[in-house]
Amino acid sequence: QDVELSQMVLSKYKFPPSLTQLSLTNAELKYDPLPALEKLPHLRVLKLKQSLYSGRKLACAGFGGFLQLKILRPKSMFWVEEWTMRAGAMP
């Protein structure tokens, strides 16, 4: 059965453990993708564009997330009203 990306819960998706770059555009996810993405141990580049998520708030949990992230590029994310970054959320 095909599942639309908007119906996916990224925390249940099995990303390759060696993933270093990810770009999400117009995905219209129903849930904040950051809690799942910050757990990717080798992610260095994350590009978030346009209608990524149908909510208005994003949150990075804190210590231990985005361990290797070097580039975070949000683009045209006018829908975001609040983005919470807890201490230690990024290197």
N, C-alpha and C positions, 0 to 999 in steps of 0.2 A: 504494500500500500504506500503510495506516495504521500509525503507529508510536506505541506508548504513550509517554507522557512519561517513564516510568521507564527506558525504553530509550534515550532521547535522550542525546546527548553535546552539552552546551550549547556547547562550543567550536566545534562544526560548525554550530550553528544561526545563521541570519542574522537578528540582531535589527535593527530599524530604527535607523540611526545617530543619529536624533534622540530616541531613547527617554530619557525623564527619570524615569519612575517604573516600578517593577516589584515585584510581590508574588507570591511563590511559596508555596503552601500544599499540604501533603499530596502533593507531587510524587513522593516516594520515588525520587529520582534515584539511580543507581548510582555516580555520580562526583561529587566535590566541585564544586559549581557556581561557587564564588568565582573561580577562575582565569579563567573565561570572563566572568563578570559584571564583574570589576574592569576589564576592557578597554573597557567601554561609556563612550565619552567624555563623554556628557552626563547620565549617570545621577545623579540628585540624591536620590532616595528609594528605598531598598531594604528591603522587608519580607520576612522569612524566618519561616515559621511551621510548627510541628508537624513532621510526617514529611516534611521536605524532601528528605532525603538518607539513604541506608541505611548510610553509613559512620559512623565515630565521631569523625573529625578533619576540621577545616576549616582552610584556610590562605589568607592573603592574601600574595601574592608580594613585594610591596614597592614601591619607587619607581616611580611612573608609573601606579599603579592607582587606581581610584575618584577620578579627578581632580576631579569636581564634587560628590561625595557630601556631602550635608548631614545626611541622616537615615538611620540604620541601625537598624532595629527588629526584633531577633530576639524571637520570642515562642514560648513552650512548646517550646523546643528542648532538652528534658531528655536527649536521646540524645547530645548533644555532650559528649565527654570531653576534647577538646583543640581549642583554636582559636588558631592561630599568626598573629600580626600582626608582620610584619617591619617594620623601620624604613622610614618613608615610605609605608606601605601605604595610608594614608588622609590626607586633608588635615587 
